[in-house]
């Protein structure tokens, strides 16, 4: 496996983790209340990871 493929795989894994966390925060799965600020931050991070994956 070459280095570029490993980096892409890592970006996809991190993207999935942050999207899952954002979903959990927006849908109040964590503590019974929505954490809008945390969900927004995780969504922004996921967008940046996606941009890095595309580039």
C-alpha positions in Angstrom: 0.0 0.0 0.0 1.4 3.3 -1.0 1.5 6.4 1.2 -1.3 8.3 -0.7 -3.7 5.4 -0.3 -3.0 5.2 3.4 -3.6 8.9 3.8 -6.9 8.7 1.9 -8.0 5.7 4.0 -7.3 7.7 7.2 -9.2 10.7 5.9 -12.2 8.5 5.1 -12.1 7.0 8.5 -11.8 10.3 10.3 -14.6 11.7 8.1 -16.9 8.9 9.2 -16.0 9.4 12.8 -16.7 13.2 12.7 -20.0 12.8 10.8 -21.1 10.2 13.3 -20.3 12.5 16.2 -22.0 15.4 14.6 -25.1 13.3 14.0 -25.1 12.2 17.6 -24.8 15.8 18.8 -27.5 17.1 16.5 -30.0 14.3 17.3 -29.6 14.4 21.1 -28.3 10.8 21.3 -25.6 11.7 23.8 -27.1 13.2 26.9 -30.8 13.7 26.1 -30.2 17.2 24.7 -28.9 18.6 21.5 -25.3 20.0 21.5 -25.6 22.4 18.6 -22.2 24.0 19.0 -20.3 20.6 19.2 -22.3 19.3 16.2 -21.5 22.5 14.2 -17.8 22.2 15.0 -17.7 18.5 14.0 -19.5 19.3 10.8 -17.0 21.9 9.8 -14.1 19.5 10.6 -15.8 16.9 8.4 -16.2 19.4 5.6 -12.5 20.2 5.8 -11.6 16.5 5.8 -13.8 16.0 2.7 -12.1 18.9 0.9 -8.7 17.4 1.7 -9.9 14.0 0.3 -11.1 15.7 -2.9 -7.9 17.6 -3.4 
